[in-house]
Amino acid sequence: MVRQAFKVMAVMVCGAFSVPATVMAQDLQALARVDVENSSITDERSGGVALNLQLSQPVPFRVFTLDNPPRLVLDFKEIDWTGFDKVAVDQSEAVTDLRFGIFRPGWSRLVLDLATPVLPDQTEMRVDETRGTATLSIQMIAANAEEFSDFSQLREEDGWALPKSTVAGQPKERQLGDRPVMVVIDPGHGGVDSGAEREGYEEKLLVMQFALELEEALIRTGRYKAELTRKDDVFMSLPDRISKARSLGADVFLSIHADALSEGSATGTTVYTLSNKASDNMAAELAAGHDRGDLLAGVDLSEQDDQIASVLMDMARLETDVRSEMLADFMVNGIAQSVGRIRKRPHLGAGFTVLKAPYIPSVLIELGFMSNKSDLVNLLTEGWRNKVTRGIIDALDNWTVEDAAQARLLRQ
């Protein structure tokens, strides 16, 4: 039954569900919307789960599972999630959490975290011929761990916009102070991965706002070129962010975040560099949380492990790490002088995957912690953000001069 269900889902991907002519005649250019009141995820007495998603119009979709941890993933032609309330929809104890959003341009994703293994048994999209609406129904049955693992390996790569493995590419020639420096800014999270959430604010949107402001300020100096890894609310895997920075010809990579701590308290801006050993428990927690973002978004990292390992083993990291450490020190000084207040230990290290580009000096800047009220107010205040921006530009000015001087010495 499980293998049959997978075949049914593969047909669904190709759009092989019946759509009445009356529906086809309608204008389907607008994005499909989710009707929260008529959507639900509920447990069944048999130990299974029933998902019913009411949509304003039919869309192509696919369903698959991922293991470690167990997740059910649904991909759709892009959906407008405005007004979607996961608390109102999810009344299931078997589903411990869910998240949703844009996964790739033109495609949306819904991810269900499963407390116990359940597998799709019957999948159907029914279309109302009169109203043109559609209902996606998935009946899931209880399964054991082995069955779930076997089913999770059946997913076929069928041309959908999934993250691709990172390709090494050629290193860019080191900057010598004789040209504008390319700064690639990476707003953390995005799309289905919202990052931290506090008081109705999402980390992915706050860091995007700051990244756009920083990009504009850098370009206005005339000394820098600047690009963002993402300019829309879309998901990007960690290896994809590194690939994007490389393809843009980055001289410097700045990853921007504003996390929240589940326990304890922290406040102020922090600058992180790559380290095999975390500086403290908080740094370890943040690094693990960033890497979990890919898992939470429904990414299968099994094919990317070797790529990450090759980056770690690359001898180029020895030189790049020294340059990154110097960049972090300048960042700490620049932001502290501009803002006037920074963390007591502002430069820390941890194993952030997004900092593992072999040839690009990279730092991760935690602007503040959304779990701290004063930090959240700062993040929402334009004047404070402008001060941090000025501090970052001052740091880059100092770093580029020193980095270029060291590069010229190496050439002699």
Secondary structure, DSSP 4 states (H G I P E B T S, - for coil): -HHHHHHHHHHHHTT-S---HHHHTS---SPEEEEEEEEEEEE-TTS-EEEEEEESS---EEEEEETTTTEEEEEEE-EE-TT--HHHHEE-SSEEEEEEEEEETTEEEEEEEESS-EEEEEEEEEE-TTT--EEEEEEEEE--HHHHHHHHTT----S--PPPPPP--PPPPPP-SSSPEEEEEEE--BTTB---EETTEEHHHHHHHHHHHHHHHHHHHSSEEEEES-SSS----HHHHHHHHHHTT-SEEEEEE----SSS---S-EEEEE-SS-SSHHHHHHHHHHHHHHHHTT---TTTHHHHHHHHH-THHHHHHHHHHHHHHHHHHHHHHHHS---SS-EEEE--GGG--SSS-EEEEE---TTSHHHHHHHT-HHHHHHHHHHHHHHHHHHHHHHHHHHHHHH-
